[in-house]
Amino acid sequence: MSQDSIVAGSYAGASSSAGRGLWSSRWAFFLAATGSAVGLGNIWKFPYITGENGGGAFVLVYLACILVIGIPLLMAEVMIGRRGRANPEGAMAVLAKQAGASRHWRILGSVAVLTGFLILSFYAVVAGWAVAYAPAAALGEFAGLDGERSGALFGAMLGDPWKLAGFGTLVLLVTLGIVALGVREGLERALRFMMPGLFLLLLVLVGYAATTGHFMAAVSFLFDADFSKLSAQSVLVALGHAFFTLSLASGAMMAYGSYLPAGTSIARTALMVALADTGVALLAGLAIFPLVFANGLEPGAGPGLIFVTLPIAFGQMPLGQLVGGLFFVMLAIAALTSAISLSEPTISWLSEKFGIGRLKAVLLSGLALWLLSLGTVFSFNAWSEFTLFGKTFFDCLDYLTTNLLMPLGGLGTVLFTGWVLSRESVQEALGLDNPQLFKLWWQVLRWVTPLGILVVFLHTLGLFG
Ligand code: PHE
């Protein structure tokens, strides 16, 4: 580790890695990385894209993508962070230098920081919806809603820039407040109670869903694979979601990896994070779809599944206020722990690259994030008519990050790890002692993962399939 520090210190512009802070244990890292991975992607996006893509067969393809693309890349990113012991750009610079490769590889790290920054600017606004819906659900505002009125309620929120900006700002303030306190005092302390709380709420909700009598319908919807319902497009959606849900190619996992104590097995921890993330997505499906079926609603309702369809169910069912309130509190917590991880790359980058204090970095990035988040706020109201290629500002940001920057950045990181770094140095840094398992991971990372990503990317550009 001391050697790492020396090299990290020689990264131009970086302050020395001493005093950066470390997670107190492997468990703390696991909580933080799982908190990053589990978010709107698991509870909002996964159920609705599963609904849109026909259920079981899609879930199976998604699991395959997690296995051959998500997990190998997750391990690579955490490894780069820990070896570099710096923000994503700094870490890439350190590793490129050690490998005697071009210093331009660091650009990959800068792109990751930018990706996380851009995602956070709209993620905070969507997280604000969950914050707004929690009290609404608990206070009984959903009582007796039908589809039309539920849609109107959601529409009214989106149409109100003050409300959207207010809740988005609140999310940013809480996120940055926690991050400002530092790795152990802020991140770790908050995560230690937020993550168990999140799991507990999820289990309560699944338990409740199991009593609706439509639990088995949800189980067979999620797990009976009918491949005739699967299109080529679905496969690509599953691939893209694997990136997003594991927080890849956005600097988050590299930044968190940079605080990982030496000697922790990255392979084992990454596997646990991926398992927990997938488990939460499946449990979210098992909490949501029984309610959808019990109330005769449509599973393929799209992005409105959580904010339009589910409130109808909460308004009709016994204990709906309590369950609905808990559901949106859970969603807000999940989103917050992800938002925290989205801000960390930018903050460590600002403070290490420009040598400014953490608090100053938080304030600077907070201001920039807030201004940019207003663009997303206005995309749903004042600016909804201003479009570029038929996309609003929010759609553009979402497309740019999820469909362009993430696949490109992920591809770059995989190629850097598999083809630029030496096999020995990677094996040592990973802590994957079993030679057979390492060989398997290495081959998958060098061949299967990049080819898989390339397929999504070319498809996104419309050049393929
Ligand atoms: N993984 C988070 C989710 O599923 C989103 C996220 C993406 C967080 C990228 C950090 C970095 O909601």
Boltz pocket constraint, residues with backbone or C-beta under 6 A from the ligand:
constraints:
  - pocket:
      binder: B
      contacts: [[A, 36], [A, 37], [A, 38], [A, 39], [A, 40], [A, 41], [A, 42], [A, 116], [A, 119], [A, 243], [A, 244], [A, 245], [A, 246], [A, 247], [A, 248], [A, 250], [A, 252], [A, 338], [A, 339], [A, 341], [A, 342]]
      max_distance: 6.0
